[in-house]
Amino acid sequence: MTQVRWASKKSGGSSRNGRDSAGRRLGVKKFGGQEVIPGNIIVRQRGTTFHPGNNVGIGKDHTLFALEPGYVHFYKDPQQPKRRFVGIVFKREDTLPIPFDQPKPRRFDLVDLTAL
């Protein structure tokens, strides 16, 4: 058997599309009913998919975080039905949003006197 040699081939160049960036780890970090302490990140997001509600702050990159200790509660406000809100309640059985005719609860079972 004789050996056959074909035309030499240039080595393959690198393609232009073969790269990707790592995922950004976005999404909900604390779910409804979970206990949080001040500073805990609740949602990492791009833009405001979720809006900050009671006792929740928002960072410059739209990260939502707890301002007070309590339990996470996701809800929709009847005044703004297209927006989804995230709030912190102090007791697990409490609900959001708080009706306008009721005073806002504060830490240590105090009541907001300006609402009376």
Secondary structure, DSSP 8 states (H G I E B T S, - for coil): ---------------SS---------EESS-TT-EE-TT-EEEE-SS-SEEE-TTEEE-TT--EEESSSEEEEEEEETTEEEEEEEEEESSTT--SS--TTS--B-GGG-B-GGG-
